[in-house]
Amino acid sequence: EGMDTLLGEVAWSLDDRLLMACEGNNLKIYDSMSVTLLHNLGAYQQHTGMLCLRPHPSIENLVLTTGTGGNVVVWDCVRGRVVKTWRTGSAINDVQFSKNGQHICA
């Protein structure tokens, strides 16, 4: 599948089975072997311009995203759904999991 908008950050899942990409307002999840699009997430989540993408350091199906709309979102990339959302009200340029994965900083 071709990409119609500007590609932002990309990341591999811990087991390298998934390739995750911020593309416009969406988080796209691809099977890394077949390059098949598995999930197109984010349009309903009110992300306006995803800026940052960070995989969880030990739980392979979780990933954090941030955007210009001020949301920090934890996604389950295998199931294709939101786990948790925090609304800050201002753009978040970066986000990180702590080394043990129990905390986030944005």
Secondary structure by P-SEA (a helix, b strand, c coil): ccccccccbbbbcccccbbbbbcccccccccccccccccccccccccccccccccccccccbbbbbcccbbbbbbccccccccccccccccccccccccccccccc
